[in-house]
Amino acid sequence: MTSQQRIRLARRHAGLSQAALATAVGVQRSAVSHWEANNGKHPSVTHMRELAMACGVQFEWLATGRGKMSLSEDTALDSVAAADALLIEDPIELRLILAFRDAPTRSRAPLVEVIEQLASLRTGRRAGGTRA
């Protein structure tokens, strides 16, 4: 099975359209189409990781074809990277983090800039930590 076929299978297994998967990964729908085409392009490692997470499949299987396609519940919980773990008690902060993670990749930096500007208005400090 080719990587293109695995991407298509993973997307269908997750019940996602090409457009929905593209949104989850932060690319155009045409990129997903190219990745699934018979002689299509290969996604970057970063995009492959995002594809695996969005589709709920193992990265190794998606990238190489080795191992199992789907994650068991225990493996899914154990495979969460420390950087991806949510250790947040404030429900508003949790909403902010989840909204950021759901945003397309290209929209994340502008979102952070808006939050920093709002925070600086509130605290009287510039984004760099100095007083305005």
C-alpha positions as CSV (number, residue, x, y, z in Angstrom):
1,M,0.0,0.0,0.0
2,T,1.4,3.4,-1.0
3,S,1.6,6.4,1.4
4,Q,-1.1,8.1,-0.8
5,Q,-3.4,5.1,-0.3
6,R,-2.8,5.1,3.4
7,I,-3.6,8.8,3.7
8,R,-6.9,8.3,1.8
9,L,-7.7,5.2,3.9
10,A,-7.0,7.1,7.2
11,R,-9.1,10.1,6.1
12,R,-12.0,7.8,5.2
13,H,-11.6,5.8,8.4
14,A,-11.9,9.1,10.3
15,G,-15.0,10.0,8.4
16,L,-13.4,13.2,7.1
17,S,-13.8,14.9,3.7
18,Q,-10.7,16.2,2.0
19,A,-11.8,19.7,2.9
20,A,-12.3,18.8,6.6
21,L,-8.9,17.1,6.8
22,A,-7.3,20.1,5.0
23,T,-8.8,22.4,7.6
24,A,-7.6,20.2,10.5
25,V,-4.0,20.2,9.1
26,G,-4.0,23.9,8.0
27,V,-3.6,23.4,4.3
28,Q,-5.7,23.9,1.2
29,R,-8.0,21.0,0.1
30,S,-5.9,20.7,-3.1
31,A,-2.9,19.7,-0.9
32,V,-4.8,16.8,0.5
33,S,-5.9,15.9,-3.0
34,H,-2.3,15.9,-4.2
35,W,-1.2,13.8,-1.2
36,E,-3.9,11.2,-2.1
37,A,-3.3,11.1,-5.9
38,N,-1.7,8.0,-7.3
39,N,1.6,9.7,-8.3
40,G,1.0,12.6,-5.8
41,K,3.4,14.6,-3.7
42,H,4.4,13.4,-0.2
43,P,3.5,15.6,2.8
44,S,6.2,17.0,5.0
45,V,6.9,15.3,8.3
46,T,5.0,18.0,10.1
47,H,2.0,17.6,7.9
48,M,2.2,13.8,8.2
49,R,2.1,14.2,12.0
50,E,-0.9,16.5,11.7
51,L,-2.6,14.0,9.4
52,A,-2.0,11.2,11.8
53,M,-3.4,13.1,14.7
54,A,-6.5,14.4,12.8
55,C,-7.3,10.9,11.5
56,G,-6.5,9.1,14.8
57,V,-4.0,6.7,13.3
58,Q,-0.4,5.8,14.2
59,F,2.2,8.1,12.6
60,E,4.5,5.2,11.8
61,W,1.8,3.3,9.9
62,L,0.8,6.4,8.0
63,A,4.4,7.4,7.1
64,T,5.8,3.9,6.5
65,G,3.1,1.3,6.4
66,R,4.6,-0.5,9.4
67,G,2.6,-1.4,12.5
68,K,-1.2,-1.1,13.0
69,M,-3.3,1.6,11.5
70,S,-5.5,2.5,14.5
71,L,-4.5,3.4,18.0
72,S,-5.8,1.3,20.8
73,E,-7.4,3.4,23.6
74,D,-4.4,2.7,25.9
75,T,-1.9,3.6,23.2
76,A,-3.8,6.7,22.3
77,L,-3.6,7.9,25.9
78,D,0.0,6.8,26.3
79,S,1.1,8.4,23.0
80,V,0.1,12.0,23.9
81,A,3.3,14.0,24.0
82,A,4.0,16.0,27.1
83,A,3.8,19.2,25.1
84,D,0.3,18.2,24.0
85,A,-1.0,17.3,27.4
86,L,-3.6,19.6,28.9
87,L,-2.8,20.5,32.5
88,I,-5.2,23.4,32.7
89,E,-7.7,24.0,35.5
90,D,-9.1,27.4,34.3
91,P,-12.0,26.6,31.9
92,I,-11.5,29.9,30.0
93,E,-7.8,29.1,29.5
94,L,-8.8,25.7,28.3
95,R,-11.2,27.2,25.7
96,L,-8.4,29.4,24.5
97,I,-5.9,26.6,24.1
98,L,-8.5,24.3,22.3
99,A,-9.5,27.2,20.0
100,F,-5.8,27.8,19.2
101,R,-5.2,24.2,18.4
102,D,-8.3,24.0,16.2
103,A,-7.2,27.1,14.2
104,P,-5.5,26.5,10.9
105,T,-1.7,26.7,11.2
106,R,-1.4,29.9,9.3
107,S,-3.9,31.6,11.6
108,R,-2.2,30.9,14.8
109,A,0.4,33.6,14.8
110,P,-2.1,36.4,14.2
111,L,-4.3,34.9,16.9
112,V,-1.5,35.2,19.4
113,E,-0.7,38.7,18.3
114,V,-4.3,39.7,18.9
115,I,-4.3,38.2,22.4
116,E,-1.0,39.9,23.2
117,Q,-2.4,43.2,22.1
118,L,-5.5,42.7,24.2
119,A,-3.4,41.7,27.2
120,S,-1.1,44.8,26.8
121,L,-4.2,47.1,26.8
122,R,-5.4,45.5,30.0
123,T,-2.0,45.5,31.8
124,G,-0.4,48.5,30.2
125,R,2.5,46.4,29.1
126,R,3.8,45.8,25.6
127,A,3.9,42.3,24.1
128,G,7.7,42.1,24.9
129,G,7.0,42.5,28.6
130,T,7.9,46.2,28.9
131,R,5.6,48.9,30.1
132,A,3.8,51.0,27.4
